[in-house]
Amino acid sequence: MVGAIKEQKKVLVIGATGLLGQTVYAHFLQKGYDVQGTHNEQKKEGMQYLDLRGERFTAEVIRSINPAIIINCAALSNVDLAEKEKKLAYQINVKGVENIVKECEQRKIIHISTDYVFDGKKGNYQEGYYTNPLNYYGQTKLMAENMIRLTSDNYIIARVAVLYGFGRKNFVTETTKKLENREEIIVVKQKISPTFTPDIAQALEQLISLEAKGTFHITGDSQITRKKMVEIIAEELKIKPNIKLLDSHPNWVAQRPKNTSLNTERIKSLGLKMGTFQEGIKKMREATK
Ligand SMILES: NC(=O)c1ccc[n+]([C@@H]2O[C@H](COP(=O)([O-])OP(=O)(O)OC[C@H]3O[C@@H](n4cnc5c(N)ncnc54)[C@H](OP(=O)(O)O)[C@@H]3O)[C@@H](O)[C@H]2O)c1
């Protein structure tokens, strides 16, 4: 079954130079799929240039590659930049997604969304719980979700959270550096579901082979605080952390939700397994030794 899907289905990873996109692209390539990736500002040999803000250009690129499945990992993912540059955030996170979806009448669209569509007052959110983003980034991601639900009947919206993995800096790589330099680590009171990017790539492949459709929380199997994340990384490194716990970060422009831990029973019921934060950290350490 999976073999047949691989042969028939060409996969286009949009944003294949990003933290998640790199790993998704490498995963599908390694699993034998016919994969094409796009880059934007970070030119990458073998990948197609794309600026998804251009409607006609996006259509031309998609039609020339003619994939059966598009995985959109591209976004303006910097929450504070989105708050400052609202027009740019809208163009990439909403208009850009619309430009892709217009070309998906005969294709499956897998779109990556975020836990920041929730206001963080409850936690352990299920897929159908009401959304109420606190910042502009979350608003743009929710607008894109709603547009996809209205215009596509073959979509997967994958809500992910606090990504860590390889290829681009992230909370885990930055915390590791600070711990190794014996620096103070400012940590904000937030409960989240950190997610190891290789686990997402694996889950997306499984959802494709199951021909799944709809909205899914694809997050790690630990609902933990940022403080606990630092403590787990420190334990792995055998370094005593110097943590300063704050309600809000002094450099933040956008408001952040307090508890956006996500419930993953839906993917578990389909047989998908996501790792815990401890497991992800051990895998990262093993890979970088
Ligand atoms: N990072 C997190 O912790 C987190 C948490 C929750 C949800 N998410 C969501 O997960 C997804 C992946 O996030 P990420 O952290 O991997 O993002 P990222 O590292 O910031 O990568 C963004 C990607 O989008 C591409 N891109 C940016 N502007 C573009 C444009 N105008 N046209 C075409 N491509 C463009 C970038 O290309 P170049 O690099 O070549 O310019 C890059 O490949 C996003 O949907 C994000 O909203 C992320």
The ligand as an SDF file (V2000), in Angstrom:
LIG
                    3D

 48 52  0  0  0  0  0  0  0  0999 V2000
    9.1100   26.8300   15.0220 N   0  0  0  0  0  0  0  0  0  0  0  0
    8.1550   26.5030   15.8750 C   0  0  0  0  0  0  0  0  0  0  0  0
    8.4380   26.2900   17.0740 O   0  0  0  0  0  0  0  0  0  0  0  0
    6.7290   26.3680   15.4110 C   0  0  0  0  0  0  0  0  0  0  0  0
    5.7190   26.1840   16.3860 C   0  0  0  0  0  0  0  0  0  0  0  0
    4.4080   26.0030   15.9500 C   0  0  0  0  0  0  0  0  0  0  0  0
    4.1080   26.0020   14.6020 C   0  0  0  0  0  0  0  0  0  0  0  0
    5.1040   26.2100   13.6800 N   0  0  0  0  0  0  0  0  0  0  0  0
    4.7380   26.1840   12.2650 C   0  0  0  0  0  0  0  0  0  0  0  0
    5.5020   25.1510   11.6610 O   0  0  0  0  0  0  0  0  0  0  0  0
    5.8130   25.4950   10.3070 C   0  0  0  0  0  0  0  0  0  0  0  0
    7.3130   25.3890   10.0920 C   0  0  0  0  0  0  0  0  0  0  0  0
    7.9580   26.3100   10.9570 O   0  0  0  0  0  0  0  0  0  0  0  0
    9.5500   26.4430   10.9840 P   0  0  0  0  0  0  0  0  0  0  0  0
    9.9320   26.8620   12.3570 O   0  0  0  0  0  0  0  0  0  0  0  0
   10.1570   25.2380   10.3700 O   0  0  0  0  0  0  0  0  0  0  0  0
    9.7490   27.6900   10.0170 O   0  0  0  0  0  0  0  0  0  0  0  0
   11.1270   28.3700    9.5480 P   0  0  0  0  0  0  0  0  0  0  0  0
   12.3040   27.6050   10.0610 O   0  0  0  0  0  0  0  0  0  0  0  0
   11.0200   29.8180    9.8670 O   0  0  0  0  0  0  0  0  0  0  0  0
   11.0960   28.1710    7.9640 O   0  0  0  0  0  0  0  0  0  0  0  0
   10.2010   28.9020    7.1820 C   0  0  0  0  0  0  0  0  0  0  0  0
   10.2810   28.4030    5.7500 C   0  0  0  0  0  0  0  0  0  0  0  0
    9.3810   29.2050    4.9630 O   0  0  0  0  0  0  0  0  0  0  0  0
   10.0930   29.6830    3.8260 C   0  0  0  0  0  0  0  0  0  0  0  0
    9.5240   30.9660    3.4310 N   0  0  0  0  0  0  0  0  0  0  0  0
    9.5150   32.1150    4.1380 C   0  0  0  0  0  0  0  0  0  0  0  0
    8.9250   33.0990    3.4270 N   0  0  0  0  0  0  0  0  0  0  0  0
    8.5490   32.5390    2.2400 C   0  0  0  0  0  0  0  0  0  0  0  0
    7.9070   33.0390    1.0720 C   0  0  0  0  0  0  0  0  0  0  0  0
    7.5200   34.3220    0.9790 N   0  0  0  0  0  0  0  0  0  0  0  0
    7.6880   32.1920    0.0510 N   0  0  0  0  0  0  0  0  0  0  0  0
    8.0700   30.8880    0.1240 C   0  0  0  0  0  0  0  0  0  0  0  0
    8.6940   30.3640    1.1910 N   0  0  0  0  0  0  0  0  0  0  0  0
    8.9330   31.1820    2.2420 C   0  0  0  0  0  0  0  0  0  0  0  0
   11.5430   29.7770    4.2720 C   0  0  0  0  0  0  0  0  0  0  0  0
   12.4050   29.7830    3.1430 O   0  0  0  0  0  0  0  0  0  0  0  0
   13.9200   30.4030    3.2300 P   0  0  0  0  0  0  0  0  0  0  0  0
   14.4870   29.9380    4.5400 O   0  0  0  0  0  0  0  0  0  0  0  0
   14.6090   29.7920    2.0400 O   0  0  0  0  0  0  0  0  0  0  0  0
   13.8010   31.8800    3.1440 O   0  0  0  0  0  0  0  0  0  0  0  0
   11.6640   28.5050    5.1130 C   0  0  0  0  0  0  0  0  0  0  0  0
   11.8640   27.4060    4.2670 O   0  0  0  0  0  0  0  0  0  0  0  0
    5.2300   26.8840   10.0820 C   0  0  0  0  0  0  0  0  0  0  0  0
    3.9510   26.7580    9.5160 O   0  0  0  0  0  0  0  0  0  0  0  0
    5.0880   27.4490   11.4920 C   0  0  0  0  0  0  0  0  0  0  0  0
    4.0470   28.4080   11.5530 O   0  0  0  0  0  0  0  0  0  0  0  0
    6.4020   26.3850   14.0610 C   0  0  0  0  0  0  0  0  0  0  0  0
  1  2  1  0
  2  3  2  0
  2  4  1  0
  4  5  1  0
  4 48  2  0
  5  6  2  0
  6  7  1  0
  7  8  2  0
  8  9  1  0
  8 48  1  0
  9 10  1  0
  9 46  1  0
 10 11  1  0
 11 12  1  0
 11 44  1  0
 12 13  1  0
 13 14  1  0
 14 15  2  0
 14 16  1  0
 14 17  1  0
 17 18  1  0
 18 19  2  0
 18 20  1  0
 18 21  1  0
 21 22  1  0
 22 23  1  0
 23 24  1  0
 23 42  1  0
 24 25  1  0
 25 26  1  0
 25 36  1  0
 26 27  1  0
 26 35  1  0
 27 28  2  0
 28 29  1  0
 29 30  1  0
 29 35  2  0
 30 31  1  0
 30 32  2  0
 32 33  1  0
 33 34  2  0
 34 35  1  0
 36 37  1  0
 36 42  1  0
 37 38  1  0
 38 39  2  0
 38 40  1  0
 38 41  1  0
 42 43  1  0
 44 45  1  0
 44 46  1  0
 46 47  1  0
M  CHG  2   8   1  16  -1
M  END
$$$$
